[in-house]
């Protein structure tokens, strides 16, 4: 409702274990892999719309024949664009030689992109410009087949400068200071070292260079390479890679911040960022799809042998809770129930806000992604009415018949209040005109809210509050309710994220603004700003390995309720007539609803890696110094 959050990316890796002829015979098409990759990426388009990329590797090609293909797009509809390009090339070859369709060997030889190993990526630009150079997969080329490396990931690393310096110390000359380049070159360095060592050993065994090449591919130990390469990575990541000869890997960070799911049978290995994607595309049961454990990698050799290997020592699991609240599609069985539970947990707070007046309260949700939490909240309303009725009926004295009849007739008033006008675009650049136009992005349903009503609207999260203030509240106020209660299924977002979500600057958060206003009310603003700033500067200058999060001191004097009240005051302006109340999920409610995804640093400031605390302290320094830069 309040503001769209750009967030982590999506990956899709598919390894076909059988020859293409097998899939043509069983499934009717030698393009089985490409068709599945399109679906795997399209079903994850919610994870990234700034760009998309696809790479494939063909097995057992002769020297001189192309075996690696890659296509990327940063267009408005990038997934459709890259597969349009792929299809165009396929159709061109078919038009020149129709025999290709019946001859899978000829198809593979002459048509680009048709291979046994494929990697897809959808991207949200949380760092770097949204141009083609920033779109994954990235390719590190070499004339030795096993030294070719293709990398794509769902990640952000907090220590890019340190990793860049590591590469320089290794004698490299990186072309830019970006985490994707640093990761690829770090893996590539240890890949080169491993290849050189194996070749040296093979040479002693009497093999020449031509004979050594396939044996190097056979003996390569990807686990060892990944252990060395990832030793100093600080951040959240699901890193996927392909080697030119046909091996592949996906590595998950030791805290499990970024999600990874996989499925393996005798025909395919598939790895994605979301579980229902695999369920839908391959029609396999929920139980057959596994979650990759933190610090582990799924490694597949060219011939299809797949193993799960511990690469880094797993830490306490802090998987991103925003995956459950908002990012992942709600079709996952666990996520669907968790979102309902998030809504259910909010009802006692809502009940207090409306003073128990269900009869004069209308419930709704904005945007559509909040619908599942809305169902959970309504379920809690129904449970409350039923429990109240039971209590009345169980009274030993004569029950109040009039009260019972009233309760029997009482049901939640559910309405579709707001419908987004997808066709409306904000083309006006002048501020006053744009604000007026933004206020009309949603159409509203008139005639269902009375002047004596409370209007309860549930949302996934409230980040900046900009759209809420300039559009949503003004729109809802036109219905003339007595009170508008904005309910967030997520707790107050107080701290930056540095592991993939585009929430990098403290001053953009409405909760941070509210806390500062409270300090101004208490006349403590200047002192607390100076104290926190000095502590942040000191922790950076002293180069403390695991610094504390000094920004917590900004929030320490205030309860959640005080900050929520101040947020409501900031959001309400003179043009809004209704009383405004803002309710946030409790962190305890979040943990209870999402017990397997306890990553809550954007709410609590408890970062799971040392880099997170360095980032938040740097973000505060940037705020005080009016430095409009990211802290990572």
DACOR-V272041 format. One record per backbone hydrogen bond with DSSP energy under -1.0 kcal/mol. CO is the residue of the C=O (numbers start at 1). NH is the residue of the N-H. E is the energy in kcal/mol with one decimal. If there is no record, write none. Layout:
BEGIN
co;nh;e
CO;NH;E
CO;NH;E
END
This chain:
BEGIN
co;nh;e
6;502;-3.3
10;122;-2.4
12;120;-3.4
13;271;-2.4
14;118;-2.7
15;269;-1.7
19;22;-1.4
20;24;-2.0
21;25;-2.3
22;26;-2.6
23;27;-2.4
23;29;-1.1
24;28;-1.1
31;35;-2.7
32;36;-2.3
33;37;-2.3
34;38;-2.2
35;39;-1.7
36;40;-2.7
37;41;-2.2
38;42;-2.8
39;43;-2.6
41;44;-1.2
42;45;-1.5
44;47;-2.4
45;48;-1.5
51;123;-2.9
52;73;-2.5
53;121;-2.2
54;71;-2.6
55;119;-2.6
56;69;-2.1
57;116;-1.4
57;117;-1.8
62;65;-2.2
67;58;-2.5
69;56;-2.4
71;54;-2.6
73;52;-2.2
77;81;-2.0
78;82;-2.4
79;83;-1.9
80;84;-1.7
81;85;-2.0
82;86;-2.2
83;87;-2.5
84;88;-2.2
85;89;-2.0
86;90;-2.3
87;91;-3.0
88;92;-1.9
89;93;-1.9
90;94;-2.2
91;95;-2.4
92;96;-1.2
93;97;-1.6
97;100;-1.6
98;101;-1.1
99;103;-1.4
103;107;-2.3
104;108;-2.4
105;109;-2.0
106;110;-2.5
107;111;-2.3
113;115;-1.2
116;16;-3.4
117;57;-2.7
118;14;-2.5
119;55;-2.3
120;12;-2.0
121;53;-2.3
122;10;-2.3
123;50;-2.6
123;51;-1.1
124;126;-1.6
129;131;-1.5
131;134;-1.8
132;135;-1.3
138;151;-2.4
140;149;-2.4
144;147;-1.7
145;148;-1.3
148;244;-1.8
149;140;-3.2
150;242;-2.3
151;138;-3.3
152;240;-3.0
154;238;-1.2
156;236;-1.5
159;163;-2.1
160;164;-2.6
161;165;-2.3
162;166;-2.0
163;167;-1.9
164;168;-1.9
165;169;-2.4
166;170;-1.4
167;172;-2.3
168;171;-1.6
176;178;-1.2
178;182;-2.5
179;183;-2.6
180;184;-2.5
181;185;-2.7
182;186;-2.1
183;187;-2.5
184;188;-2.8
185;189;-2.4
186;190;-1.8
187;191;-2.1
188;192;-2.6
189;193;-2.3
190;194;-2.2
191;195;-2.5
192;196;-2.4
193;197;-2.1
194;198;-2.4
195;199;-2.6
196;200;-2.2
197;201;-1.8
198;202;-2.5
199;203;-2.6
200;204;-1.4
201;205;-1.2
202;207;-2.2
203;206;-1.3
208;212;-2.2
209;213;-1.4
212;216;-2.6
213;217;-1.7
214;218;-1.6
215;219;-2.2
216;220;-1.5
221;225;-1.7
222;226;-2.7
223;227;-2.1
224;228;-1.9
225;229;-2.4
226;230;-2.4
230;233;-1.4
234;158;-3.2
236;156;-1.7
237;253;-2.2
238;154;-1.9
239;251;-3.1
240;152;-2.3
241;249;-2.2
242;150;-2.5
243;246;-2.1
247;243;-2.7
248;300;-2.0
249;241;-2.7
250;298;-2.2
251;239;-2.9
253;256;-1.2
253;295;-1.0
254;315;-2.4
255;318;-2.6
257;320;-1.8
260;292;-2.1
261;272;-2.5
262;290;-2.5
263;270;-2.5
267;17;-2.9
268;265;-2.4
269;15;-2.8
270;263;-2.3
271;13;-2.8
272;261;-2.6
275;279;-1.8
276;280;-2.9
277;281;-2.6
278;282;-2.3
279;283;-1.1
285;288;-1.3
286;289;-1.3
290;262;-2.7
293;296;-1.7
295;311;-2.7
295;312;-2.5
296;252;-2.4
297;309;-2.7
298;250;-1.3
299;307;-2.4
300;248;-2.2
301;304;-2.1
305;301;-2.7
307;299;-2.7
309;297;-2.6
319;599;-2.7
321;325;-2.0
322;326;-2.7
322;327;-2.4
323;328;-1.4
332;336;-2.8
333;337;-1.6
334;338;-2.5
335;339;-2.6
336;340;-1.6
337;341;-2.4
338;342;-2.1
339;343;-1.8
340;344;-2.4
341;345;-2.2
344;347;-1.1
346;350;-2.1
347;351;-3.3
348;352;-1.6
349;353;-1.9
350;354;-2.1
351;356;-2.6
352;355;-1.2
354;357;-1.8
356;358;-1.8
358;361;-1.4
360;454;-2.8
362;456;-3.2
363;415;-2.2
364;458;-2.0
367;370;-1.7
368;371;-1.9
370;374;-2.0
371;375;-2.1
372;376;-1.7
373;377;-2.2
374;378;-2.6
375;379;-2.3
376;380;-1.7
377;381;-1.8
378;382;-2.4
379;383;-2.2
380;384;-2.2
381;385;-2.3
382;386;-2.3
383;387;-2.8
384;388;-2.4
385;389;-2.1
386;390;-2.3
387;391;-2.2
388;392;-1.9
389;393;-2.3
390;394;-1.9
399;401;-1.0
400;404;-2.1
401;405;-2.5
402;406;-2.0
403;407;-2.3
404;408;-2.4
405;409;-1.5
412;414;-1.0
413;363;-3.2
415;417;-1.1
417;445;-2.1
419;443;-3.6
420;422;-1.2
421;424;-1.4
425;427;-1.4
430;434;-2.5
431;435;-2.7
432;436;-1.5
433;437;-1.8
434;438;-3.0
435;439;-1.5
437;440;-1.9
438;441;-1.9
441;421;-3.2
443;419;-3.0
450;453;-1.8
453;482;-2.5
453;483;-1.3
454;362;-2.9
455;485;-3.1
456;364;-2.3
457;487;-3.1
458;366;-2.1
459;489;-2.8
463;510;-2.4
465;469;-2.3
466;470;-2.8
467;471;-2.2
467;472;-1.9
468;473;-2.7
471;475;-2.4
472;476;-2.9
473;477;-2.3
476;479;-1.7
477;480;-1.8
482;579;-2.0
483;455;-3.1
484;581;-2.4
485;457;-2.7
486;583;-3.1
487;459;-3.1
490;585;-1.2
501;503;-2.2
503;497;-3.1
505;508;-1.4
506;509;-2.0
509;513;-2.1
510;514;-2.2
511;515;-2.2
512;516;-2.1
513;517;-2.1
514;518;-2.1
515;519;-1.9
516;520;-2.0
517;521;-2.1
518;522;-1.7
519;524;-2.7
524;528;-2.5
525;529;-2.3
526;530;-2.1
527;531;-2.3
528;532;-2.5
529;533;-2.5
530;534;-2.6
531;535;-2.1
532;536;-2.5
533;537;-2.6
534;538;-2.3
535;539;-2.3
536;540;-1.6
537;541;-2.8
538;542;-2.8
539;544;-1.9
548;550;-1.1
549;552;-1.1
550;553;-1.5
551;554;-1.8
552;555;-1.1
552;556;-1.7
555;558;-2.1
559;563;-1.8
560;564;-2.6
561;565;-2.5
562;566;-2.1
563;567;-2.4
564;568;-2.2
565;569;-1.8
566;570;-2.3
567;571;-2.2
568;572;-1.8
573;576;-1.9
579;484;-3.2
581;486;-2.9
583;488;-2.9
586;590;-2.0
587;591;-2.4
588;592;-1.9
589;593;-2.0
590;594;-2.6
594;597;-1.2
599;321;-1.7
600;603;-1.9
600;604;-2.7
601;605;-1.9
602;494;-2.7
602;495;-1.9
605;607;-1.4
609;612;-1.1
610;614;-1.7
611;615;-2.1
612;616;-2.2
613;617;-2.0
614;618;-2.1
615;619;-2.6
616;620;-1.8
617;621;-1.9
618;622;-2.6
619;623;-2.0
620;624;-2.5
621;625;-2.6
622;627;-3.1
627;629;-2.4
END
